């Protein structure tokens, strides 16, 4: 028996939270990110999050993109952009942690940021910043002129 059935794709996004948080600088973004990073693991393993913003730079939502090992994590650009399109984001801010406490951007950090920036430009979503966090401090690509 042969069936010609095409699977239905269902995507969902709901605004159950407070979309009134305004991001005006890297400090505001880091404050939101710190609420979602596991404080007990920020010095243990890497995680990568994306913050999605509307045109007024108010938070639409946050999504954990990956969580992995001690010195790296896998980041799929398509997953970042998929969520951005789903919530009609106008801007995104990236963040990941360095368990070592070293806030210097690695060549891999620069490479993935460049890939995400290229994809976001194609989709007309602004990449506003990429922050690297440690348990005590952070680095902002935008503030440091890296972005």
C-alpha positions in Angstrom: 0.0 0.0 0.0 1.3 3.4 -0.9 0.3 6.5 0.9 0.7 10.0 -0.4 0.7 11.8 3.0 2.6 15.0 3.6 3.5 15.7 7.2 2.0 18.9 8.6 4.5 21.3 10.2 3.3 23.1 13.2 5.2 26.0 14.8 4.1 27.9 17.8 5.1 31.0 19.7 3.1 32.6 22.5 3.7 35.8 24.4 2.9 34.7 27.9 5.7 36.7 29.5 6.3 40.4 29.9 7.4 42.1 26.7 8.1 45.4 28.5 11.8 44.8 29.2 13.6 47.4 27.2 17.2 46.7 26.1 19.2 50.0 25.7 22.7 48.7 26.2 24.8 45.6 26.8 24.4 45.8 30.5 20.6 45.5 30.1 21.0 42.4 27.9 23.5 40.8 30.2 21.1 41.3 33.1 18.4 39.3 31.2 20.9 36.6 30.1 22.1 36.1 33.7 18.6 35.2 34.7 18.6 32.3 32.3 22.2 31.0 32.6 22.5 28.3 35.2 24.7 30.1 37.8 25.9 26.8 39.1 27.2 25.8 35.7 28.4 29.1 34.2 32.0 28.2 35.3 31.5 24.6 34.4 30.3 24.3 30.8 29.4 26.4 27.8 25.8 27.5 26.9 24.6 29.7 24.1 21.4 31.8 24.3 19.7 34.2 21.9 17.6 37.2 23.0 14.9 38.3 20.5 13.8 41.9 20.3 11.0 43.8 18.6 11.6 47.0 16.7 11.5 49.1 19.9 14.2 46.9 21.4 11.8 45.3 23.9 12.3 41.6 24.7 10.1 39.2 22.8 11.7 36.1 24.2 14.9 34.2 24.9 16.0 30.8 23.7 18.7 28.4 24.8 20.4 27.4 21.5 22.8 24.9 22.9 24.5 23.6 26.0 27.6 21.5 25.7 31.1 20.9 26.9 33.8 22.6 28.9 35.4 24.5 26.1 32.9 24.7 23.3 29.2 24.4 22.2 27.6 23.7 18.9 25.6 26.6 17.4 23.3 26.0 14.5 22.6 29.4 12.7 19.3 28.0 11.4 17.9 27.4 14.9 18.7 31.0 15.8 17.0 32.4 12.7 14.1 30.0 12.9 13.1 31.4 16.3 13.7 34.9 15.1 11.3 34.5 12.2 8.7 32.7 14.4 8.5 35.6 16.9 8.8 38.3 14.2 12.0 39.6 15.8 13.6 42.8 14.4 16.8 42.3 16.4 18.8 39.6 18.2 21.5 39.6 20.8 23.7 36.5 21.3 25.4 35.4 24.5 27.5 32.5 25.6 29.8 31.9 28.5 33.4 31.0 28.8 33.8 28.7 31.8 37.6 29.5 32.0 36.7 33.1 32.9 38.7 34.4 29.9 36.6 36.9 28.1 38.7 37.2 24.9 36.7 36.2 21.8 38.2 33.0 20.3 38.5 32.5 16.5 35.5 30.2 16.7 33.5 32.9 18.4 34.3 35.4 15.7 33.5 32.9 12.9 30.1 31.9 14.3 29.3 35.6 14.9 30.1 36.4 11.3 27.9 33.5 10.1 25.0 34.7 12.2 25.5 38.3 11.1 25.4 37.2 7.5 22.2 35.2 8.0 20.5 37.9 10.0 21.3 40.6 7.4 19.7 38.3 4.7 16.6 38.0 6.8 16.5 41.7 7.7 17.0 41.0 11.4 19.7 43.1 13.1 22.4 41.4 15.1 22.8 44.0 17.8 25.4 42.3 20.0 27.2 39.2 21.1 28.2 39.0 24.7 30.6 36.6 26.4 29.9 36.0 30.0 31.9 34.7 33.0 30.5 34.4 36.5 31.8 37.9 37.4 32.1 39.9 34.2 31.3 40.1 30.5 32.5 41.3 27.1 30.3 43.0 24.6 31.3 42.7 20.9 29.3 45.9 20.1 30.9 47.9 23.0 34.4 46.7 22.0 33.9 47.4 18.2 34.2 43.7 17.3 30.7 43.5 15.7 
